[in-house]
């Protein structure tokens, strides 16, 4: 589901985005810790679980209308660029054009 976002709209949905992301991050961090002492077969199972959780998070973000640009990184398309948010930022406070990407983002004044 693609849509164009206003800054107010992106900021309004952020509590849901943050809550879903926080749950996903916590699950993945638990699996990463469990993976450290695991045997090879168990590591493969944990790796698959991590990948599945990240994919589920991606689908959740896309269902909200956001675009996933990396793990725990979402953009909100404005029709002229993106409002950009990355975990664990507290707010949607950055923007970048279509060509600049994350590295070219600037703080919203």
C-alpha positions, 0 to 999 in steps of 0.5 A: 500500500503506497501513499503520500505522507504529510509530516503530521501523518508520519508523526501520527503513525510513529507511535505504532511504528516505534512499538512494532519496531521495538517488539521486533528489535527485542525478539531479534536481540534475544535470538542473537544472544541465544545464537552465541553459544549454539551449535551449528544446526541451532544457529541455522534455525536461529538465523532463519527465525531472525530473518523471518522476524525481520521479514514480518516487521517489513510487512507490518511497516509496508501495511502501514504505508511506510517504505522499508529502506533497511533493517529498522529504517523506514521512509515516508514518501512525501511525493517529493522525497522522504521523511526518514526514521530509524530505530531508536529515534524518538521522532520523525525529524529528518528528510531526504530527496529521492536520490540522496538516500539515508546518508543525504538526509537533513534535519527538518527545521 
